């Protein structure tokens, strides 16, 4: 076998085909690498390799077409068939020689993540897992090409037949979806030969052992079939042909059956043991909190996926498989819309988007819209959006909690209306929904009191004053153990009753707008774009970057001498801050009447004889989506901290699972650097390979 390997490996480099194959693969990889990684700064090699998958289908048949067919055409296969070396060793030697050639290209590609790492954070685990998946894919393609090279003595026919077979394997998932969107026995049989799908988990950042086993068994089966093909020609006498034919068919069926059984058995192993999450942010792995929650689950929950498994987002499918494997009480079923178009009507009046989830228990159901599985950012100049985070785990946990929670445990939050309040940002409302809270509007003009089961009352930027009756109802609510989150606006005008309510808790709202003169506490060098000091407390424990954005804020002073009031300062300005007057036209008058700081911008207060808590912020933009995006979600983290603190903890069996960052930051490199690296990989190395191949071929021709 070693002698055959050396001979064939050397032959790849004494002619032009081997050099050409390596050059083409490297040149086209370099092209995609330049566009995706060097020009756009993507730190992921998987984008480049995925684009190369079809190129391999074209290149491999050219490489493999001569490996066996040339021997047959030149009759040199007779020497091979009569040699003392077993056929399997001969075939393995030839296969390994071609595989070694492809591996040389992959070793060069292995250097590229190290190059990218010089210009930013690169997820090495994901990149090298993607390279491994692409290498296995290429080795499987070579095994298929080897088989077709042994069928005929015509190299052209061998190349065309190999390409057709590889293309069918590449397109198999799409072909099966045309036969049956939900799958049937025919599609299951056809999907036994699927070249592209097993590469998907590697590209997504998962080291999937089931896919490794699939590629290895596919390679083994194709090599075995090639051996059987040659063995059948080894015997020229009819008496032997009959016996060998029966033996070959029986053996072939047995080997294919064994390969199917091996793959079937491996796929029955729980995903947590066969699928290793190597993503930079552990995007697929369930958190310890989630594992503990689903393990303790004692109610049956079914997650219906609105879409066939073959066409569903593979990232979402991976997460769902991990949930199903983590608890015997969780079942996942895929519903094909074309085959069961009215299924959703039992749970909702409107058809959900493709890939949406319908989470069902015997108590209630919830729809997890596919758009909520990812967190997007929008570019309003180009009218495009990009994925910032992956939130499937958090959304699924929230839905399971919701559908299994007892009715009396459902948390309730009210949002005050009737005073020109400012609407909360959409992402803040979504955060409540994710915590299984459906906010209800409350108009105190129509209600006798704040409902007793309301665990948190939100008053967001009331622009007109509250009535005395409203204040009395809110005060009674707090005295009875209720909690209030209140934000104020610097330009709301005179609000005698609201300011009197705050004064009863020792909080004075100063007239004017806060200007910060410490440049370390402002954003974009604008004095009223405040980045206040964030103090450690139970509300701020979820803030990881140390920032909260509170533009256009009112400043508070508090009566710290009042022993009956317990204050917790949440946000505060520096000593250099001032409250300055605002003109009738809204202009800031820094030369007018001012008041020196520091000021409190966020505070919670509790009266000694009351069970409830009042939380106050001086900026209505604390609950604004645009302000939240400036500090990468820290405003929302503060809001979640307040909600989780004051909403009955027994109603929230598990803390809200945060969304996981979808990608790492893009690389930063100059255009010149990108062009130089791109030219080396895309042009210089391939040209050098082709030139070397031509030189060797030319010198051999002269001899």
ABEGO torsion letter per residue (X at the ends): XAAAAAAAAAAAAABAAAAAAAAAAAAAAAAAAAAAAAAAGBABAAAAAAAAAAAAAAAAAAAAAAAAAAAAAAGAAAAAAABABBAAAAAAAAAAAAAAAAAAAAAAAAAAAAAAAAAEBBBAAAAAAAAAAAAAAAAAAAAAAAAAAAABABAAAAAAAAAAAAAAAAAAAAAAAAABAAEBAAAAAAAABBAAAAAAAAAAGBBBAAAAAAAAAAAAAAAAAAAAAAAAAABABAAAAAAAAAAAAAAAAAAAAAAAAAAAAAAABBAAAABBBABAAGAABBBAAAAAAAAABABBBBBBBBEBAAABBAAAAAAAAAAAAABAABBBBBBBAAABAAAAAAABABBBBBGBBBBBBAABBBBBBAAAABBBBBBAAAGBBBBABBAAAAAAAAAAAAAABBAAABBBBBBBBGAGBBBBBAAAAAAAAAAGBBBBBBBAAABABBBAABABBBBBGBABBBBAAAAAAAAAAAAAGBBBBBBBBAAAEBBAAAAAAAAAAGBBBBBEBBBBABAAABBGGBAABBBBBBBBBAAAAABAAGBBBBBGBBBBBBBAABAABBBBBABBBBAABBBBBBBAAGBBBAABBBBBOBBBABBBBBBAABABBBBBBABAAAABAAAAAAAGGAAAAAAAAAAAAABBAAABABBBBBBBBABBBBBBBBAAAAAAAAAAAAAAAAAAAAAAAAAAAAAAAAX
